């Protein structure tokens, strides 16, 4: 047993992807089609998808909120492990991306579990009733708004539910005291991590999968 941290090298990352990836042929094709449609290649990794699937199944999730859905890669990944009555509500600002997600959800046979709401996430959240509560939230949108998303989502998650945020290693710059790479985004992610770690109603951990996923369970 070691108390030291094992860096995830390229070979180790490839090993993890080879054994523990949620990506299949459909998701790989979705990725390619999204890039052909002009979307940035910033989806989660297959290994991150596997982490999300395990987390959702562990808590028996049925209702999931996703903030920032891009082409629907992560939404479809998560929807696959929900029960037939399950639902993922996707908040996405770009109308073209919203239409793309709906087409892909239909192709995947998951259009009954994926609901796309198009618009600014904070405005959509403000208009959303507090009930019914969500079992999990996945945040993967504009980084400067992460802390505001946390505030808006906390009251909408059940006790024992999850709030998961992507990119919380900030492309390898999360520990920089004076970041010179995308400083606004890095500082926003640093602030998000600090707030989650200190939040009295959450118990949290940072999983170094992909670009980092901060996972918090609501305890009160």
N, C-alpha and C positions, 0 to 999 in steps of 0.2 A: 504494500500500500504506500502511495506517495502523496505528499502534500503539495508537490509542485504541479504546475500547469503544463500540459502537453500542447505545444503549438500545433495547429492544424495546417500542415504543409499541403502542397498541391497533391502529392501522392496519397496522403491520408484522406484528403477531401474526395479524391477520385475513388478510393477504397470505400468510403462511406456511401457515396452515390451508387457504387456498383451493387451494394447489398441492401441499403436502406433508402430507397427512393420511391416516391409515390407516382413518379412520372411513367406513363405508358405511351404507346404509339399515338393515341388520341391527343394527349397533352403535348407531346412533342410536336405534332402537326399544328395544334393551336398556337404554340410558341412561334412556329415558322410563319403561320398566316398573320399573326399579330405584327411581326416585324415587317412582313410584306405590305401590311396596311399602314405602315409608318409609325407604329407604336414603339416607344423606347424599350430596349431589351432589359427591363428591370423587374421582371417577375421573380417570385421566390424560386429556390432550387427544389429539385425533387426530394432531397433529404429534408428540407424544411417542410415540404408538404407532408412527409411522413410524420414529422414531429407534430404538426397541427392535427393530423388524423388521429394519432394516438391520444393527444390531449382531449380532443372532442369526445372520443369514445370512452375515455376514462371517466369523464363527468356525465356521460349519457346525454350529450347535448342534442337539443331539438331545434332551438332558435338561436341563430348566429347573425351578428351584425358585422358587416365588412365595410370599412371606411377606406376608399380608394381601391377600385377593382380592376382598373386598366382593361385587360382583355378577357378577364374571367378565369384565368389560370388557377388562382388560389381559390376562387369561389367554387369552381367545379371540383377541385381537389377536396375541399371540405364537404361539399354537398354529397359526395360519394359515400361518406360514412354516417350520414344522418339517416334516421328512420324514414319510411315513406311519408310520414306526416310532418317531417322536418322542413325548415325554411331558412334560407340565407337571404337577408336583405342587404343588397349591395348599393352603396352610395358612391356614385361616380359623376364627376363634373362634366366630362366631355360627351356630348350627345352621340358622336360617331362611335366612341368606345362603348357607350350604353347599348347601341344597336348591335355592335359586334358581340357583346356578352350575351345578349338575348338569342342571337343566332347560334352561338356556340352551345348555349344551354339547351336549346332545342335539339341540336345535333347530338348532344350527349344524352338525351332522354331525361334531362333534369330540369326542364323548364317549369315543372310543378314545384320544385324546391328552391328555385332561384328567382328572386324578385329584384328587379333593377329599378332604382330611383335615381333620376338624373337631376343634378343640380349641385350647388355648393353644400358640402357636408354639414357645416355648422348650421346653415339655414334649415336643412332637412332635419337635423337633430332637434333644433329648436321647435319645429312643427310636429315632432313625433311625440305621442303620448308616452308617459312613463310606464304604462302597462300595455300589454303583458311584458314581463321582464325577459331579457335575453339570457341565454346560458353562457354565451361567449361573445367577445368582440375581438376582431382582428383589425389593427390599425396599420395601414401601409399607404399613407397619402403624403401631403406636403408636410415637411418636417417642422417648420415653424409653428404649425397649429397642433402638434402632438399633445402638448399639455392642455390645450383647450378641449381637444377630443377626450382626453382623460376625464376632465371635469364633467363634460356632457354625458359621457357614457357610464360613469360610476353609478349614478342613480338608476340606470336602466339595466343593470346586471344583477342577477339574483345572488344571494349569499351562496358561496361555493362555486360561483361562476368565474369565468376567466376574462382577463383583459390582456391581450397579446399584442405587442408592437414589434414591427420589423425594422431592420437597419439600425439597431441600437448599439452596434459597434462602430457606426459612423464611418464605414469604409476604411476601418483601421485607424481612425483618428480620434476615437472617443476619449482617450487618455491624454490628449494634447492640451496643455494649459493655455497655449496661444495658437489655436489652429489656423493654418494658412490655406488649408484645402476646404472650400465651401464653408467658411467660418460661421455663417448664419445657421446653416443646417446642422453643423456639428454642435454648436452651442445649444441649439434647440433640443437636440438629442441628449446632450449632457444634462440639461435642465429636466427633461422628461425622466431620465433615469434617476436623478436625485429625488424628484417628486414622488415617483413610484416607491423608491426604497424607503422614504420617510413617511409614506401615507399610513395613517393609523388604521385604515380600513382594509389594507391590502397586505398580503404576504407575497414577496416577489423573489424571482431569480432571473439571472441573465444567462440564457443558453447560447453558447458560441457556435450556433449552427448557421451556415451561410454568413450573412453580414450581421448576425446577432439577433436574437429574439428575446425581449424582456417579457417574461410571463408572470402575471400577478393573479392570485386568487382572492376574491372578495371575502373577507372574514367577518365584516360587520357593516 
